[in-house]
Amino acid sequence: MLPYFGKRTKWVACMIVGHKRLRAMRWALVLAIVVIPLCFLPEWFGDMKIEDLLRKNIIENSLTFTYGEGRTVKCYNENPENQVGVSYVFLPSFADMDRIGVDAEADKVEFAGGKQNITVVRGEHAVCSFEPGTAYQTCFYDAGGEEIGNETIVFLKSENMPTMYVWTRTGSMERLDADKKYKEKASVELLDESGENLFSDDIKNISARGNQTFDYEKKSYQINLKAPVDFMEMGMSDKWILLSNVYDPAYIRNKLTYEMALQAGMPGSPRSEYMDVYFNGNYAGMYQLCEKVEIGENRLEIADLEEQNRALNGEVLDHVEVFVSEDGKKKGFRLAYNPQDITGGYLIEHDYGEKFGEEASGFITEQGEPFVLKNPAHASEAEVAYIGGLMQEIEDAIRAEDGYHPVTGKHYTEYIDLESWADKYLVEEITRNNGGGATSSYFYKPQDGISTKIYGGPVWDYDKGYGNATSFNKNTRDLGLLTLHVANTAWFYYLYQHEEFVDMVKKEYAEKFSGYLSEMADIKADEYLDRIEAAAVPDRARFTHVYRTFGEDALDYRAQAEEVKQFIRERKAFLDEVWLENAEVYMVRFLDESGDIVYCFGVKAGECIEELPVQEGNGRKFLGWRTDTQEFLTSQTPVTEDMTVYAAWE
């Protein structure tokens, strides 16, 4: 028999062994219940995410593609015009299609298409070669090898195009796209077509812009930098415009016009370059990076009254009391201090209706011409009175039959720089710009020490030119005299009644524009189209549903561009007859019920007006345009003399 202590020792030993076994069993249980499942959680969560994507029918978003030193992009399939089951991967010019990284959340993804099939498994970063434009039949599989979804994925790659990346502070464009007045801090990167970094820094802010175009998904934006930068050798500036060209299915109307103004030597004409743009890593389309129409170095180089007003009045300028004259025709700010010299510089825009109401400073002439002051935007009472009074004297002089102001005795040519006004008129008339006499129509005034005259320009906004508007706007064989828009200016109609202005128009057309129009139609247009050819493909895939709203024809940008080129050729032929060959032209004035000029067309003797304008009558039926003999003017009526026609209603 064992001694007592021996038995106890054996019992204790057994107990210890038992506890160890129990502890081991407990740890095994914990391992089975907690630790081992944790190892599989990523896979389980991955499966759950895949199932969620399947339910939402966006399984292709389980793929992440990497290019260009770690930049990532997802598939895009939100265009309602795209075929169901087809997604796109939009890539910039510098992306190496032979080295596209792929990460999958499904257990296995197979791409079938191109020269070889590609397989990617979850957890393994694959570097693959894809062919641009090829439709890859893509299948997604679970851990058991069962197919859980499929999609057609097409890789679209731009070429020969710089790329701009904009990263907003919130990581979203939602608020920016909802409110033009909202500004958000951001950072910007600009890379050339090979991927070399041209600029990378935080910026002050970005904001959306535009009038009618603001209602479209593809919007334009203004970016405000912290310091001036020379983008693409366009000159140093801290303000730049990303122009969407959404209203121009041919992409080239603005580019053609800005270049025409530049070659004509018109000060402040915007330089521009096409580029691809990504917002927060997502492809946003092909844009036109433009200089802004503004006063400043490398832009419109005249004195900056807004800057002077701010220097004199300090930060209070943003909170100072506004003023509106008793008749409502003058508005601005009650500034405590004015610069010594308020004769310049001014940047003035002809605007109308609601747009005029949105601006802080401006004036309306006695004949109802509305002008806003873009600079100084915070104009004092004295500044508004000065420039408004000067513009009123211009109106009075050009409306006078002999061109002399009835009070001051000055001829209208003493008020305006005739050459620049002729050039401004020519650009609007050549393009037959629908809004040329109504909005985005600029004038400027330097200080008297430089010139006492007001100048025409700079040019801006031609997406509704070259026949890209309805009905009579498409006519190539008459003069519109900047009266094409429902809210237009009559100033150029009156100017065209004066021999000096017409002579200057003919001179400038012959020397600067006629020859260049042939170059535009036969060389420049194709030069721009070749440059954007590859970039237009992803832009079209991204915004098919937007362009379709302009009609089925709008989907073929090359065909649209051919129409632009043909418009230029036909327009040149007519204008050569009028201004080079001195063909006789008669004026047809269209008057409303109040006796005001609504439109005025200049028609070559013996020709007809191709399509007549139509009036809106608040529920009444518009019958047409009656002559003094009570006959109706039609599109088959030859014009053999100056005539006035009147709106007729049922």
C-alpha positions in Angstrom: 0.0 0.0 0.0 1.1 3.5 -0.8 1.6 5.8 2.1 -1.1 8.4 2.6 0.9 11.2 1.0 1.6 9.0 -2.0 -2.1 8.5 -2.6 -2.7 12.2 -2.3 0.1 13.1 -4.7 -1.4 10.7 -7.2 -4.8 12.2 -6.8 -3.4 15.8 -7.2 -1.5 14.7 -10.3 -4.7 13.3 -11.8 -6.5 16.5 -10.9 -3.8 18.6 -12.6 -3.9 16.4 -15.7 -7.7 16.7 -15.8 -7.6 20.5 -15.5 -5.0 20.6 -18.3 -7.2 18.5 -20.5 -10.3 20.6 -19.6 -8.4 23.8 -20.4 -7.2 22.3 -23.7 -10.7 21.4 -24.5 -11.9 24.9 -23.7 -9.2 26.4 -25.9 -10.1 24.0 -28.7 -13.7 25.0 -28.3 -12.7 28.7 -28.4 -10.6 27.9 -31.5 -13.4 26.1 -33.2 -16.1 28.7 -32.3 -14.1 32.0 -32.6 -10.6 31.8 -33.9 -11.1 29.5 -36.9 -14.2 31.4 -38.1 -12.2 34.7 -37.9 -9.8 33.3 -40.4 -12.8 32.8 -42.8 -14.5 36.1 -42.0 -13.0 38.0 -44.9 -14.2 35.3 -47.3 -17.7 35.3 -45.6 -17.9 39.1 -45.8 -16.7 38.9 -49.4 -19.4 36.5 -50.2 -22.0 38.7 -48.4 -20.8 41.7 -50.4 -20.9 39.8 -53.7 -24.4 38.7 -52.8 -25.4 42.3 -52.1 -23.9 43.4 -55.4 -25.8 40.6 -57.1 -29.1 41.8 -55.6 -28.3 45.3 -56.8 -27.3 44.0 -60.2 -23.9 45.7 -60.0 -21.6 42.8 -59.6 -19.0 44.4 -61.8 -18.2 46.8 -59.0 -16.6 44.0 -57.1 -13.6 44.6 -59.5 -11.0 47.2 -58.9 -8.6 48.1 -61.7 -5.2 49.8 -61.1 -3.2 51.8 -63.5 -0.5 54.5 -63.5 1.3 54.1 -60.2 -1.6 53.1 -58.0 -4.6 55.0 -59.5 -7.7 53.0 -59.3 -11.0 52.9 -61.2 -14.2 50.9 -61.1 -16.5 49.8 -63.9 -19.2 52.3 -65.0 -22.7 51.2 -66.0 -25.0 54.1 -64.9 -25.6 55.4 -68.4 -29.3 54.4 -69.0 -28.6 54.3 -72.8 -26.0 51.6 -72.4 -27.0 48.1 -73.2 -28.0 46.1 -70.1 -25.2 43.9 -68.9 -22.4 46.1 -70.4 -20.0 48.1 -68.3 -17.1 50.3 -69.2 -13.6 50.9 -67.7 -12.5 54.4 -68.7 -8.8 54.9 -68.8 -6.6 58.0 -69.6 -4.0 58.3 -72.4 -1.1 57.3 -70.1 -2.6 54.0 -68.9 -0.5 51.0 -69.9 -3.0 48.5 -71.2 -0.4 45.7 -70.8 -0.1 46.4 -67.1 -3.6 46.8 -65.7 -3.9 45.6 -62.1 -7.0 43.7 -61.2 -8.4 42.9 -57.7 -11.5 40.8 -57.3 -13.9 40.3 -54.4 -15.5 37.2 -56.0 -13.5 34.0 -55.5 -12.7 33.8 -59.2 -13.3 36.1 -62.2 -12.7 35.0 -65.8 -12.4 37.5 -68.7 -13.0 35.9 -72.1 -12.1 38.0 -75.1 -9.2 39.5 -77.0 -6.1 37.4 -77.7 -6.2 35.4 -74.4 -8.5 34.6 -71.6 -7.7 36.1 -68.2 -8.4 34.6 -64.7 -8.2 36.5 -61.5 -8.8 35.0 -58.0 -9.7 36.7 -54.8 -6.8 37.9 -52.6 -4.3 37.9 -55.4 -3.4 41.2 -57.2 -3.1 40.3 -60.8 -1.4 42.4 -63.5 -3.1 41.8 -66.8 -3.1 42.9 -70.4 -6.4 44.1 -71.9 -7.2 45.3 -75.4 -9.0 48.6 -75.7 -12.4 48.5 -77.3 -12.7 44.7 -76.9 -15.8 43.3 -75.3 -14.7 40.9 -72.5 -17.3 38.4 -71.4 -16.7 38.4 -67.7 -17.9 35.6 -65.3 -17.9 35.7 -61.5 -17.6 32.5 -59.4 -18.1 31.5 -55.8 -15.8 29.3 -53.7 -17.6 26.2 -54.9 -17.0 27.1 -58.5 -20.6 28.1 -59.2 -21.1 31.0 -61.5 -22.8 33.8 -59.6 -23.0 36.5 -62.3 -21.7 37.7 -65.6 -21.1 41.0 -67.3 -19.7 42.4 -70.6 -16.8 44.7 -69.8 -15.3 47.1 -72.3 -12.1 49.0 -71.7 -12.0 52.4 -73.4 -8.7 54.3 -73.4 -8.1 57.9 -74.4 -5.1 58.9 -76.5 -2.9 62.0 -77.0 -4.8 63.8 -74.3 -3.7 65.4 -71.0 -5.6 64.3 -67.9 -6.9 66.4 -65.0 -7.8 64.9 -61.7 -9.9 66.9 -59.2 -10.3 65.6 -55.7 -13.0 67.5 -53.7 -12.8 67.8 -49.9 -16.0 65.8 -49.4 -15.1 63.2 -52.0 -18.4 63.9 -53.8 -19.7 66.2 -56.5 -23.3 66.1 -55.4 -23.6 69.5 -53.7 -21.4 71.2 -56.3 -23.7 69.8 -59.1 -26.8 71.0 -57.2 -25.8 74.6 -56.5 -23.8 77.0 -58.7 -23.1 79.3 -55.8 -21.5 76.5 -53.7 -17.7 76.3 -53.6 -15.7 73.5 -52.3 -12.1 73.1 -51.5 -10.2 70.6 -53.6 -6.9 69.4 -54.9 -5.9 69.2 -58.6 -3.5 67.1 -60.6 -2.6 67.8 -64.2 -0.7 65.1 -66.2 0.4 65.2 -69.8 -0.5 62.4 -72.3 2.5 60.3 -71.1 1.6 60.7 -67.4 4.2 63.2 -66.5 3.0 65.5 -63.7 2.5 69.1 -64.8 0.8 70.3 -61.7 -0.3 69.0 -58.3 -1.5 71.0 -55.4 -4.4 72.0 -53.2 -6.6 74.8 -54.7 -8.9 77.4 -53.2 -12.1 75.9 -54.5 -14.1 74.5 -57.4 -17.6 75.6 -58.4 -20.1 74.6 -61.1 -21.1 77.2 -63.7 -23.3 77.6 -66.8 -26.8 78.7 -67.6 -28.9 76.3 -69.7 -25.9 73.8 -69.6 -26.1 73.7 -65.8 -29.2 71.6 -66.1 -27.3 68.8 -67.9 -25.4 65.9 -66.1 -22.2 66.9 -67.8 -21.5 70.4 -66.3 -18.9 73.1 -66.6 -16.8 74.2 -63.7 -14.5 77.0 -62.5 -11.4 76.1 -60.6 -9.7 78.8 -58.4 -6.1 78.2 -57.6 -4.1 79.5 -54.6 -1.6 81.2 -56.9 -1.3 81.8 -60.7 -0.2 78.8 -62.8 0.6 78.5 -66.4 -1.4 75.5 -67.7 -0.4 74.1 -71.0 1.5 77.3 -71.9 -1.7 79.4 -71.9 -0.3 82.0 -69.5 -0.2 82.4 -65.8 -3.6 82.7 -64.0 -5.3 81.6 -60.9 -8.8 81.1 -62.5 -9.6 78.5 -65.1 -12.7 77.1 -66.7 -13.5 73.5 -67.4 -15.9 73.8 -70.3 -18.1 70.7 -70.9 -19.2 71.5 -74.4 -22.3 69.5 -73.6 -24.4 71.7 -75.8 -22.1 71.1 -78.8 -22.4 67.6 -80.1 -19.4 68.3 -82.5 -17.1 69.4 -79.7 -15.4 72.0 -81.9 -17.6 75.2 -82.0 -16.0 77.0 -79.1 -12.5 75.9 -80.0 -12.8 77.1 -83.6 -14.2 80.4 -82.6 -11.6 81.1 -79.8 -8.8 80.4 -82.3 -10.4 82.6 -84.9 -10.5 85.5 -82.4 -6.9 84.8 -81.4 -5.7 84.9 -85.0 -7.6 88.1 -85.5 -5.7 89.6 -82.6 -8.7 90.3 -80.4 -7.4 91.1 -76.8 -8.5 88.8 -74.1 -9.5 86.0 -76.4 -9.4 82.7 -74.4 -6.8 80.1 -75.2 -7.9 76.5 -74.6 -6.8 72.8 -74.7 -8.8 69.6 -74.7 -8.3 67.1 -71.8 -9.9 64.2 -70.0 -11.2 65.0 -66.5 -11.7 62.7 -63.5 -13.6 63.8 -60.4 -12.7 61.9 -57.3 -11.2 59.2 -59.4 -14.3 58.8 -61.6 -14.2 59.6 -65.3 -16.2 62.8 -66.0 -15.6 63.1 -69.8 -13.6 65.2 -72.3 -13.4 68.9 -71.4 -11.9 72.0 -72.8 -9.7 73.8 -70.3 -10.1 77.5 -71.0 -8.8 80.8 -69.9 -11.5 82.8 -68.1 -12.8 86.1 -69.6 -11.5 88.5 -67.0 -9.2 91.4 -66.3 -5.7 90.3 -65.3 -2.2 89.6 -66.5 -2.2 87.3 -69.6 -5.9 87.9 -69.9 -7.5 91.3 -70.5 -4.6 93.5 -69.4 -6.3 96.7 -68.2 -6.6 98.3 -64.7 -8.5 96.1 -62.2 -11.1 98.3 -60.5 -12.4 95.5 -58.4 -9.0 95.0 -57.0 -8.7 98.7 -56.2 -12.1 98.8 -54.6 -11.1 95.9 -52.4 -7.8 97.5 -51.4 -9.5 100.7 -50.4 -12.5 99.3 -48.6 -11.0 96.1 -47.2 -13.0 93.0 -46.2 -16.1 95.1 -45.5 -16.6 95.0 -49.3 -18.2 91.6 -49.0 -20.8 92.9 -46.5 -21.3 96.5 -47.7 -24.8 97.9 -48.3 -26.2 97.6 -51.8 -28.1 100.2 -53.7 -30.7 100.2 -56.4 -31.8 103.4 -58.1 -35.4 104.6 -57.9 -36.1 103.6 -61.5 -34.4 100.2 -60.9 -32.0 100.8 -63.7 -28.8 101.1 -61.7 -27.4 98.8 -59.0 -24.2 98.4 -57.1 -22.7 99.0 -53.6 -22.4 102.0 -51.3 -18.6 102.0 -50.9 -17.0 104.4 -48.5 -14.0 105.0 -50.8 -13.5 105.2 -54.6 -10.2 104.9 -56.5 -8.8 108.2 -57.7 -9.3 107.2 -61.3 -12.7 105.5 -62.0 -12.4 105.8 -65.8 -11.2 102.2 -66.0 -10.9 99.3 -66.2 -14.4 97.9 -66.7 -15.4 94.6 -68.0 -19.0 94.8 -69.1 -21.4 92.0 -70.2 -24.7 92.4 -72.0 -27.1 90.1 -70.2 -30.8 89.8 -69.8 -33.8 88.9 -67.6 -33.1 86.5 -64.7 -29.3 86.5 -65.5 -29.2 90.3 -65.1 -31.0 90.0 -61.8 -28.5 87.5 -60.5 -25.6 90.0 -60.8 -24.8 92.5 -58.1 -23.7 95.5 -60.2 -25.1 96.8 -63.5 -27.3 99.2 -65.3 -30.1 99.3 -68.0 -30.0 101.9 -70.7 -33.0 104.0 -71.7 -33.8 101.7 -74.6 -33.8 98.7 -72.3 -30.3 97.3 -72.9 -29.2 95.5 -69.7 -25.5 95.4 -68.8 -23.8 93.8 -65.8 -20.4 94.8 -64.5 -18.2 91.7 -64.2 -15.4 94.0 -63.1 -15.8 95.8 -60.8 -18.3 93.3 -59.5 -18.6 95.5 -56.3 -19.1 98.7 -58.2 -19.7 101.9 -56.3 -22.5 104.4 -57.1 -19.9 106.7 -58.8 -18.5 103.8 -60.9 -22.0 102.6 -62.0 -23.0 106.2 -62.8 -19.8 106.8 -64.8 -19.8 103.7 -67.0 -23.6 103.6 -67.3 -23.6 107.2 -68.4 -20.9 106.5 -71.0 -22.8 103.5 -72.4 -25.9 105.6 -72.6 -24.1 108.2 -74.7 -23.0 105.5 -77.0 -26.6 104.3 -77.4 -27.9 107.9 -78.1 -25.1 108.5 -80.7 -25.5 105.3 -82.7 -29.3 105.7 -82.7 -29.0 109.1 -84.2 -29.4 109.2 -87.9 -26.2 111.2 -88.4 -24.3 109.3 -85.6 -23.8 112.4 -83.5 -24.9 112.6 -79.8 -27.8 115.2 -79.7 -26.3 116.9 -76.5 -22.6 116.3 -76.4 -22.2 116.7 -80.2 -19.7 113.8 -80.2 -19.8 111.3 -83.1 -20.3 107.7 -82.1 -16.7 106.9 -83.4 -15.4 109.1 -80.6 -17.0 106.8 -78.1 -16.1 103.4 -79.4 -13.0 101.7 -80.8 -14.5 101.0 -84.3 -12.1 98.2 -85.2 -12.7 96.1 -82.1 -16.5 96.6 -82.4 -16.3 95.5 -86.0 -14.3 92.4 -85.0 -16.7 91.6 -82.3 -19.7 91.9 -84.7 -17.9 89.8 -87.3 -17.3 86.9 -84.9 -20.9 86.8 -83.9 -22.2 87.3 -87.4 -19.9 84.7 -89.0 -20.9 82.1 -86.4 -24.5 83.2 -86.4 -24.3 82.9 -82.6 -27.8 82.6 -81.2 -26.8 84.4 -77.9 -24.4 86.9 -79.5 -26.5 89.9 -78.9 -28.0 88.8 -75.6 -25.6 87.1 -73.2 -21.9 86.5 -72.9 -21.5 89.6 -75.0 -18.5 91.5 -73.6 -17.1 95.1 -73.8 -14.3 96.7 -71.9 -13.1 100.2 -71.0 -9.4 100.9 -70.0 -8.5 104.0 -68.1 -8.7 107.3 -69.9 -4.9 107.6 -69.8 -4.8 104.6 -72.2 -8.0 105.3 -74.2 -11.3 107.2 -73.7 -13.1 104.7 -75.8 -15.0 101.5 -75.1 -13.8 98.3 -76.9 -15.7 95.3 -78.2 -14.8 91.9 -76.8 -13.5 89.5 -75.6 -15.4 86.6 -77.2 -17.1 83.8 -75.2 -19.6 81.0 -75.6 -20.3 79.7 -79.1 -21.9 76.3 -78.5 -25.1 77.6 -80.1 -23.4 79.0 -83.1 -22.8 77.5 -86.6 -26.4 76.4 -87.0 -26.7 74.7 -83.6 -30.0 76.3 -82.8 -33.6 76.1 -84.1 -35.3 77.4 -87.2 -34.0 80.7 -88.6 -30.7 80.4 -86.7 -29.6 77.9 -89.2 -29.8 80.3 -92.1 -26.4 80.9 -93.8 -27.6 83.5 -96.4 -28.6 86.5 -94.4 -27.3 88.9 -91.8 -28.6 88.5 -88.3 -27.1 91.8 -86.9 -27.0 90.1 -83.5 -30.8 90.0 -83.3 -31.2 86.2 -83.3 -32.1 85.7 -79.6 -35.5 86.5 -78.2 -33.8 88.9 -75.8 -31.3 90.7 -78.1 -29.5 93.9 -78.6 -30.5 96.5 -81.2 -27.2 98.3 -81.0 -25.6 96.5 -84.0 -28.7 97.0 -86.1 -28.2 100.8 -85.5 -24.5 100.6 -86.1 -25.0 98.9 -89.4 -27.0 101.9 -90.6 -23.7 104.0 -90.4 -21.3 104.0 -93.3 -18.2 104.1 -91.1 -19.1 100.9 -89.3 -20.0 99.0 -92.4 -16.7 100.1 -94.1 -14.7 98.9 -91.1 -16.6 95.6 -91.1 -15.7 95.1 -94.8 -12.1 96.0 -94.2 -11.7 93.7 -91.2 -13.5 90.8 -92.9 -11.3 91.1 -95.9 -8.0 91.3 -94.0 -8.6 89.0 -91.0 -11.6 86.7 -91.5 -12.5 85.7 -95.0 -9.3 83.7 -95.8 -9.2 82.2 -92.3 -12.7 80.8 -92.8 -11.5 78.5 -95.5 -8.7 77.3 -93.2 -11.2 76.7 -90.4 -13.4 74.5 -92.6 -10.7 72.7 -94.5 -7.9 72.4 -92.0 -8.5 73.5 -88.5 -11.7 71.6 -87.9 -10.1 68.3 -88.9 -7.0 69.1 -86.9 -9.1 69.4 -83.7 -11.2 66.3 -84.6 -8.1 64.2 -85.2 -6.8 65.3 -81.8 -9.9 64.3 -79.9 -10.9 61.2 -81.9 -9.9 58.6 -79.3 -11.0 60.8 -76.4 -14.5 61.3 -77.9 -15.2 57.5 -77.7 -15.3 57.2 -73.9 -17.0 60.6 -73.6 -19.8 59.3 -75.9 -20.1 56.1 -74.0 -20.3 58.0 -70.7 -22.9 60.6 -71.9 -24.9 58.9 -74.7 -28.1 59.6 -72.8 -27.2 63.3 -72.5 -26.3 63.8 -76.2 -29.4 61.9 -77.3 -31.5 64.7 -75.8 -30.3 66.9 -78.7 -31.6 64.4 -81.3 -30.5 61.1 -82.8 -28.1 62.9 -85.2 -26.2 64.3 -82.2 -24.8 60.9 -81.4 -22.5 61.0 -84.4 -20.0 63.8 -83.5 -18.1 63.4 -86.8 -21.3 63.9 -88.8 -22.1 66.9 -86.6 -18.7 68.3 -87.3 -19.2 68.0 -91.0 -22.3 70.1 -90.6 -20.2 72.7 -88.9 -17.7 72.7 -91.7 -20.4 73.0 -94.3 -22.0 75.8 -92.4 -18.7 77.7 -92.5 -18.3 77.2 -96.2 -21.8 78.4 -97.0 -21.5 81.3 -94.6 -18.2 82.4 -96.2 -19.7 82.2 -99.6 -22.6 84.5 -98.6 -20.5 87.0 -96.6 -17.9 87.2 -99.4 -20.7 88.3 -101.7 -21.9 90.9 -99.3 -18.6 92.3 -97.9 -16.1 91.6 -100.7 -18.2 91.8 -103.8 -20.5 94.5 -102.4 -23.8 92.7 -103.2 -26.8 94.9 -102.5 -28.4 94.0 -99.2 -31.9 95.0 -98.0 -33.0 95.2 -94.4 -36.2 93.4 -93.2 -37.2 94.7 -89.8 -39.5 92.5 -87.7 -41.6 94.6 -85.2 -43.7 93.4 -82.2 -47.0 94.9 -81.2 -45.3 97.6 -79.2 -43.4 98.7 -82.3 -40.0 97.5 -81.0 -37.6 95.7 -83.3 -37.6 92.0 -82.5 -35.4 90.9 -85.3 -33.7 92.4 -88.3 -32.3 90.4 -91.2 -30.1 91.7 -94.0 -31.1 89.9 -97.2 -29.3 89.9 -100.5 -31.4 91.6 -103.2 -33.8 89.2 -104.8 -33.3 86.4 -102.3 -35.8 85.1 -99.8 -35.5 84.6 -96.1 -35.1 80.8 -95.8 -37.1 80.5 -92.6 -39.0 83.1 -90.7 -39.0 83.6 -86.9 -42.1 82.7 -84.9 -43.6 84.7 -82.0 -45.0 83.3 -78.8 -48.4 84.8 -78.0 -49.4 83.8 -74.5 -52.1 81.4 -75.8 -52.9 83.4 -78.9 -52.3 82.0 -82.4 -49.4 83.7 -84.2 -50.5 84.2 -87.9 -47.2 85.5 -89.3 -45.6 88.7 -90.4 -47.7 91.3 -92.3 -46.2 94.0 -94.6 -47.5 97.5 -94.9 -49.8 96.3 -97.7 -51.3 93.7 -95.3 -49.8 90.9 -97.2 -47.9 88.1 -95.4 -44.2 87.7 -95.8 -43.3 84.1 -96.6 -40.1 82.1 -97.1 -40.9 82.4 -100.9 -41.1 86.2 -100.9 -38.2 87.8 -102.7 -36.8 90.8 -100.9 -36.4 93.7 -103.3 -36.3 96.7 -101.0 -36.0 97.6 -97.3 -39.1 96.6 -95.6 -40.8 96.5 -92.2 -43.1 93.6 -91.2 -45.4 93.4 -88.1 -46.4 90.5 -85.9 -50.0 89.4 -86.7 -52.2 87.5 -84.3 -55.6 85.7 -84.6 
